[in-house]
Amino acid sequence: MRYEWFSVTYNKRFDFCFSDSPEETLDGYEEGVSEACLSLPDSYSENGAPVPLVFSAHGSGGRVCREEDVHGGIKYLGDANLEKYAVFDIHGTRPDGRSYGNRRYVFAVYRAYNYVISHYNVDPRLFVSGGSMGGVCALNFVNTFPSAVRAVGLFYPRTNLHEEFIGGMREHGSFDSQRNPKKGFYLREVIADQFGFSQNLAWEPEKTAGFDPFNTRTVTIDGKRYTFFPCPIKVWHGDSDVSVDFRTAREYIAGIRRAGSMAELRVMRGRGHSINPVMQEELGLWFDRFI
């Protein structure tokens, strides 16, 4: 396995159309740059059959940095899968890598995807993975660019930004109500920053429309949620996770199944907020179904 490093540019400006003035330019361009990393299996060749490609989004404790040889969400797949797939990730739109799937980040990922399929012998029909914060990043990419994706597999994903922003993880506790002493950041502040909220830190649904997975492509009829997810999805989640409540993932997957789409949830009894080899092996088996 070897690593390839590159950078992508993206537009740092938000494109919200909140004015009706014909004299005001509502959009513009301010360049941002994100590092990106691609792993290639030892069997990779410029000739022959294209290698299957995965985008794997890192969590809030991850990042991509060539200088420090840090590869983001690539490691989530495990060694066996990295010998079968080409896998890429980007650092993101914040210096600390905590992008929370905002629209600038999603378009930066799309540019990285286009770079990879243009410069390497990979299959453009993308698999998407991620863990924790990388879950919302991955889901927002899929919902924005569904035609590029054939299947999704996620580890303990954050899916409901609104719930976490206003109240956290139900009785499991929350670190958006106080600064997390371990992580050293304030979840509510990060979300407000990445989605362009006002300084009062109030939830602004118009600024997350299409980028809060639990409420994207979703309707509620007679108290039941129906989520029209555009491709097959499987989630692995521990029922002892104290960072992301597995019951939110259960509700999310139930809404997708209720709408008639292929969706699976693997609850890992006694498992917390971490990946084990069984989850990595099952992720590979899940993706293999679609090759």
C-alpha positions as CSV (number, residue, x, y, z in Angstrom):
1,M,0.0,0.0,0.0
2,R,1.2,3.5,-0.8
3,Y,-0.1,7.0,-0.1
4,E,-0.5,9.8,-2.6
5,W,-0.9,13.4,-1.4
6,F,-2.6,16.3,-3.1
7,S,-4.6,19.5,-2.3
8,V,-8.0,20.7,-3.4
9,T,-9.4,24.2,-3.5
10,Y,-13.0,25.2,-2.6
11,N,-15.1,28.2,-2.3
12,K,-15.2,29.6,1.3
13,R,-18.2,31.8,0.6
14,F,-21.6,30.6,1.6
15,D,-24.2,30.9,-1.2
16,F,-27.3,31.7,0.9
17,C,-29.9,33.8,-1.1
18,F,-31.4,35.7,1.8
19,S,-31.8,39.0,0.0
20,D,-34.2,40.1,-2.8
21,S,-32.1,43.1,-3.9
22,P,-31.4,43.1,-7.6
23,E,-28.3,45.3,-6.9
24,E,-26.6,42.9,-4.5
25,T,-24.4,40.0,-5.6
26,L,-25.4,37.2,-3.3
27,D,-22.6,34.8,-4.2
28,G,-18.8,35.2,-4.7
29,Y,-15.6,33.3,-4.5
30,E,-13.0,33.2,-1.8
31,E,-10.5,30.4,-2.2
32,G,-9.8,27.8,0.5
33,V,-7.4,24.9,0.3
34,S,-7.6,21.4,1.9
35,E,-5.0,18.7,2.0
36,A,-6.1,15.3,0.7
37,C,-4.7,11.8,0.8
38,L,-5.3,8.7,-1.3
39,S,-4.1,5.2,-0.4
40,L,-3.5,2.7,-3.2
41,P,-3.2,-1.1,-2.8
42,D,-0.1,-2.9,-3.7
43,S,-2.0,-4.5,-6.6
44,Y,-2.7,-1.1,-8.1
45,S,-1.7,-0.6,-11.8
46,E,-2.2,2.1,-14.4
47,N,-3.4,-0.7,-16.7
48,G,-6.0,-3.4,-16.2
49,A,-9.2,-3.4,-14.3
50,P,-9.9,-0.1,-12.3
51,V,-9.6,-0.4,-8.5
52,P,-12.8,0.1,-6.5
53,L,-12.8,3.6,-4.8
54,V,-13.9,4.6,-1.3
55,F,-14.3,8.0,0.3
56,S,-13.8,7.6,4.1
57,A,-14.5,10.6,6.2
58,H,-12.6,11.1,9.4
59,G,-14.2,11.9,12.8
60,S,-13.7,15.0,14.9
61,G,-10.5,13.7,16.3
62,G,-9.0,13.0,12.9
63,R,-7.3,15.0,10.2
64,V,-5.2,14.7,7.1
65,C,-1.7,16.1,7.2
66,R,1.2,15.2,4.9
67,E,3.9,16.8,7.1
68,E,2.9,14.6,10.1
69,D,1.9,11.5,7.9
70,V,-1.7,11.5,9.2
71,H,-4.2,9.9,6.9
72,G,-7.6,10.8,8.3
73,G,-10.4,8.3,7.8
74,I,-8.4,6.0,5.5
75,K,-7.4,3.9,8.5
76,Y,-11.0,3.1,9.4
77,L,-11.2,0.5,6.7
78,G,-8.5,-1.8,8.2
79,D,-5.5,-3.4,6.4
80,A,-7.4,-6.1,4.6
81,N,-9.7,-3.7,2.9
82,L,-6.9,-1.3,2.1
83,E,-5.4,-4.1,0.0
84,K,-8.5,-4.2,-2.1
85,Y,-9.7,-0.6,-2.4
86,A,-8.3,2.8,-3.2
87,V,-9.4,5.1,-0.4
88,F,-9.3,8.9,0.0
89,D,-10.1,11.5,2.6
90,I,-9.6,15.3,2.9
91,H,-8.6,17.4,5.9
92,G,-11.6,19.7,5.7
93,T,-12.6,23.4,6.1
94,R,-11.3,24.0,9.6
95,P,-7.7,24.0,10.8
96,D,-8.6,21.3,13.3
97,G,-10.3,19.2,10.7
98,R,-13.8,19.5,12.3
99,S,-16.0,20.4,9.3
100,Y,-19.2,18.7,10.4
101,G,-20.3,18.1,6.7
102,N,-21.0,21.8,5.9
103,R,-21.6,22.7,2.2
104,R,-18.1,24.0,1.6
105,Y,-16.7,20.7,2.8
106,V,-19.0,18.7,0.7
107,F,-18.0,20.5,-2.5
108,A,-14.3,20.2,-1.5
109,V,-14.8,16.4,-1.2
110,Y,-16.4,16.4,-4.7
111,R,-13.3,18.2,-6.1
112,A,-11.1,15.6,-4.5
113,Y,-13.2,12.8,-5.9
114,N,-13.0,14.4,-9.4
115,Y,-9.2,14.7,-9.0
116,V,-8.8,11.0,-8.1
117,I,-11.0,9.6,-10.9
118,S,-9.2,11.9,-13.4
119,H,-5.6,10.9,-12.3
120,Y,-5.8,7.3,-11.2
121,N,-7.1,4.0,-12.6
122,V,-10.1,3.7,-10.2
123,D,-13.7,2.9,-10.7
124,P,-15.7,6.2,-10.5
125,R,-18.7,4.5,-8.9
126,L,-17.8,5.5,-5.4
127,F,-18.3,3.7,-2.0
128,V,-18.7,6.0,1.0
129,S,-17.7,5.4,4.6
130,G,-16.9,7.4,7.7
131,G,-17.1,7.4,11.5
132,S,-18.6,9.6,14.1
133,M,-18.5,13.2,12.7
134,G,-17.4,11.6,9.5
135,G,-20.8,10.0,9.4
136,V,-22.6,13.4,8.8
137,C,-19.8,14.4,6.4
138,A,-20.3,11.2,4.4
139,L,-24.1,11.4,4.4
140,N,-24.1,15.0,3.3
141,F,-21.9,14.1,0.4
142,V,-24.2,11.2,-0.6
143,N,-27.3,13.4,-0.4
144,T,-25.7,16.1,-2.5
145,F,-24.0,13.9,-5.2
146,P,-26.1,10.7,-5.2
147,S,-25.3,9.8,-8.8
148,A,-21.6,9.3,-7.9
149,V,-22.3,6.7,-5.1
150,R,-23.2,3.1,-5.2
151,A,-23.3,2.1,-1.5
152,V,-22.6,3.5,2.0
153,G,-21.2,1.9,5.2
154,L,-20.7,3.9,8.4
155,F,-19.4,3.4,11.9
156,Y,-21.3,5.1,14.8
157,P,-22.3,8.1,12.6
158,R,-23.6,11.4,13.8
159,T,-26.8,11.9,11.9
160,N,-28.9,14.5,13.7
161,L,-27.1,17.8,14.0
162,H,-30.2,19.7,15.2
163,E,-30.7,17.3,18.1
164,E,-27.1,17.5,19.2
165,F,-27.1,21.3,18.8
166,I,-30.1,22.0,21.0
167,G,-29.9,19.2,23.5
168,G,-27.2,16.7,23.0
169,M,-27.5,12.9,23.5
170,R,-30.6,12.5,25.6
171,E,-29.9,10.9,28.9
172,H,-26.5,9.7,27.7
173,G,-25.2,13.2,28.4
174,S,-23.8,15.8,26.0
175,F,-20.7,17.8,25.4
176,D,-22.6,20.6,23.6
177,S,-23.8,21.9,26.9
178,Q,-20.3,22.4,28.2
179,R,-16.8,22.4,26.9
180,N,-15.5,18.8,26.6
181,P,-12.5,18.6,28.8
182,K,-11.1,15.7,26.8
183,K,-11.5,17.1,23.3
184,G,-11.2,20.8,24.3
185,F,-13.9,22.1,22.0
186,Y,-17.5,23.1,22.2
187,L,-19.7,21.2,19.7
188,R,-22.3,23.9,19.5
189,E,-19.7,26.5,18.6
190,V,-18.1,24.3,15.9
191,I,-21.5,23.6,14.2
192,A,-22.4,27.3,14.4
193,D,-19.1,28.3,12.9
194,Q,-19.2,25.7,10.1
195,F,-22.7,26.5,9.0
196,G,-22.6,30.2,9.3
197,F,-24.9,30.7,12.2
198,S,-25.3,34.1,13.9
199,Q,-23.3,35.0,17.0
200,N,-26.2,34.2,19.3
201,L,-25.7,30.5,18.6
202,A,-29.4,29.9,17.9
203,W,-30.3,27.0,15.5
204,E,-30.9,28.3,12.0
205,P,-32.6,25.6,10.0
206,E,-32.4,27.4,6.7
207,K,-28.6,27.3,6.9
208,T,-28.6,23.5,7.4
209,A,-31.2,22.6,4.8
210,G,-29.9,19.6,2.9
211,F,-27.0,19.2,5.3
212,D,-28.5,17.7,8.4
213,P,-29.0,14.0,7.4
214,F,-31.7,13.1,9.9
215,N,-33.9,15.8,8.4
216,T,-32.8,15.6,4.8
217,R,-35.0,13.9,2.1
218,T,-37.4,13.2,5.0
219,V,-41.1,13.7,5.5
220,T,-43.2,12.8,8.6
221,I,-46.7,11.3,8.1
222,D,-48.9,10.4,11.0
223,G,-45.9,10.7,13.4
224,K,-43.8,8.3,11.3
225,R,-40.6,9.4,9.6
226,Y,-39.9,8.5,5.9
227,T,-36.3,9.1,4.7
228,F,-35.7,8.7,0.9
229,F,-32.1,7.8,0.9
230,P,-30.6,7.4,-2.6
231,C,-28.6,4.2,-2.3
232,P,-28.0,1.1,0.0
233,I,-26.7,1.9,3.4
234,K,-25.4,-0.1,6.4
235,V,-24.5,1.3,9.9
236,W,-22.5,-0.3,12.7
237,H,-23.1,1.1,16.1
238,G,-22.3,0.0,19.7
239,D,-25.1,0.1,22.2
240,S,-22.7,1.4,24.9
241,D,-21.5,4.4,22.9
242,V,-21.5,7.5,25.1
243,S,-20.4,9.9,22.4
244,V,-23.1,9.2,19.8
245,D,-26.5,7.7,20.8
246,F,-27.1,4.5,18.8
247,R,-30.9,5.0,19.1
248,T,-30.6,8.0,16.7
249,A,-29.0,5.7,14.1
250,R,-31.8,3.2,14.7
251,E,-34.4,5.8,14.1
252,Y,-32.6,7.0,11.0
253,I,-32.3,3.5,9.5
254,A,-35.9,2.7,10.3
255,G,-37.0,5.8,8.4
256,I,-35.1,4.7,5.3
257,R,-36.5,1.2,5.5
258,R,-40.0,2.6,6.0
259,A,-39.6,4.6,2.8
260,G,-38.8,1.4,0.9
261,S,-35.0,1.6,0.6
262,M,-32.3,-0.9,1.4
263,A,-30.9,-0.1,4.9
264,E,-29.3,-2.2,7.6
265,L,-28.2,-1.5,11.2
266,R,-25.7,-3.8,13.0
267,V,-25.9,-3.1,16.8
268,M,-22.8,-4.2,18.6
269,R,-23.7,-5.3,22.1
270,G,-21.4,-3.7,24.7
271,R,-19.4,-1.8,22.1
272,G,-18.5,1.9,22.6
273,H,-17.3,4.6,20.3
274,S,-14.6,2.6,18.5
275,I,-14.0,0.3,15.5
276,N,-13.0,-3.3,15.9
277,P,-11.8,-5.9,13.3
278,V,-15.3,-7.5,13.0
279,M,-16.8,-4.2,11.9
280,Q,-14.0,-3.6,9.4
281,E,-14.4,-7.2,8.0
282,E,-18.2,-6.7,7.7
283,L,-17.7,-3.4,6.0
284,G,-15.6,-5.1,3.3
285,L,-18.2,-7.8,2.9
286,W,-20.9,-5.2,2.5
287,F,-19.1,-3.2,-0.1
288,D,-18.1,-6.5,-1.9
289,R,-21.8,-7.1,-2.6
290,F,-21.9,-4.2,-5.0
291,I,-18.8,-5.0,-7.1
